[in-house]
Amino acid sequence: MLARWILTFGLLLAPGMAGAQEHGHSHRGGQEVRIGTYEVELTVASSEMTLHINDTNDQKVNAEGFTATAIVLAKDNQQKAVELAHTGDNKLVGKIDFATDKRFRATVTLRAPKGEVGKGRYNLDVTR
């Protein structure tokens, strides 16, 4: 009986917890996730992935000195690392030189000049 109650309670909480990290709305057609104190949107186009970094007031953050590493799930469930570097304004860009599925899945580790900010998980539809 107790096990049933725990299972039921867990199922009721699961939907709220599943989206806890996804926070904001997309400005550029990607997926926005909160990483640390930042709202970070991932977009994927052609052979590039771009992170757009905003603060919690939806204002652009100067991303100079920021870097990121994305672990991307490639075709055949292979994990590939992509390094993203500052390219101006609030953007970090990295090259994708491998095939992926239509669902682009990545775990991103964001680093500021003073150290690691945190990690975010992305799962979005892309046409490459």
N, C-alpha and C positions, 0 to 999 in steps of 0.2 A: 504494500500500500504506500509506504513512504517512498519507495523507488518510483512509483507512478506519479506521485505528487512532484517529486524532483524533476522528472522528465517533462511533465506538463509545464511546470514553472520555467524550466530551461528553454522549452520551445517558445514560450511566450516572450521571453527576453531576447532570444536569438535575432529576430529581425532588427531590433533596435541596436544591437551590438554590432551586427554585420556592417552597417553603414556608418559606424561611429567615426571612422577616419575621413570618409568622403564628406566634405564640408560645404564648399561653395558651389557656385554655378559657373559653367564654362563661358568664357568670353570669346574663345577662338575655335570652338567645336571639339575641344579635347575633353579631358577629365580633370577636375580640380580636387585636390586633396590637401588637408592641413598637415604640414610637416613642421613640428615645433611651433613657432609663433608665426609661421608663414602660410599663405594660401598659394599652392604650387600647382599650376596647370600643365599637364603634359599634352603636347600635340605631336602627331606623327604624320609626315608628308614625304612621299618618295623615299629617299634614303637618309632622311634626317629625323631625329627626335629633338624636340625643343621643350625646355622647361621655362615657364613664365612665372616669375616670383613676385607676389604681391604681399602687402601686409594685411592685417585683419580688417583694416578700413578700406580694402580694395584699391590701395594706392601702390604704384610700381615701387619696387625696392631696387636700389642700385646694386646689381649683382656682381660688381667688380670684386674679385677676391673669392667669390663663391665657386665651388666645383661640385660635381655630383658623379656618382657611379650608379649605373642601372644594370641590374641583372635581368636580362630579358629571356623569356621562354621562346626559343626559336622552333622551327619545324622539327618534328620527331622528338619533341620534349628535351631538346638540348638547351643548356643554359649558356648564354653568351653575355660577356661584360661589355658595356659601352661607357666610355668616359665622356662626360659633358663638361665643356669649358665656356667661360664667359665670352660673349660675342658682342657685347654692348647692351646698354639699357638694362632691362630686368631679365635678360635671356641667357640661358645656358644651352649649348647645342652639341649634339654628338652624332656621329655617322653610324648608320646601320648598314653593314656590309654582308648581311646574311638574310635568308628567307624566314619569314614568320607566317603564322596563320592569320586569318582575318581578325581574330581577337588578339590584340596586342597586350601582352601581360608582362609587367615589369615591377620589380621592387627597386626603388630609388633611395640611395643614401645621399642626403644633402649635407654639404659641408660649407660653413661660413669661414671667414678669415680666422676666427678664434677657435674653430673646432667643429666637430660633428653636431648638426642641428637635430637630425633624426631621420627616420625612414618613412616612406609612403609606398603604398601598393596601388598599382594602376591596372585596370582591365577595361580596354576600350576597343570599339570596332574601328578598323582602319581600312582604307583602300590604298594600296601601294602599287 
